């Protein structure tokens, strides 16, 4: 029996809608990363982008457990000497709610051009409204 390798003509990408209300950040990110990568499909091929598009609404209502809201730190660097900036989960979620989820999912995807293409299929929005109604996304209900 030969090993199956998906061709671009075999791949169909669906649109999935996820509600982030009261979801735990890491558990949600791992399930989203699996959907973006396409591991839930029988035609999964590691070197092809077989995953689905994922729309996440209410990203401002994500939560973390324990003291991570104050202790989890995020770093960024301006490129200049001494240009490192540090912030915690609570401040970053207040200012840029989508960056928290994108940062978590990015760490779970492969590094390189294929992983960057997968990350572009993640769409994060605050509130219930999103501009992708024309794609008729299927609602994915995740257990907490």
Protein Blocks (a to p, Z undefined) as FASTA:
>chain_A
ZZddddfklpccddddddfehiafklmmmmmmmmmnopmpmklcfkbcfbccdddehkll
gccehjllmmpccdddehighiaccddfklmmmmmmmlmmmmmmmmmpcedjklmmmmmm
pccdedjbdcklmnopadddddZZ
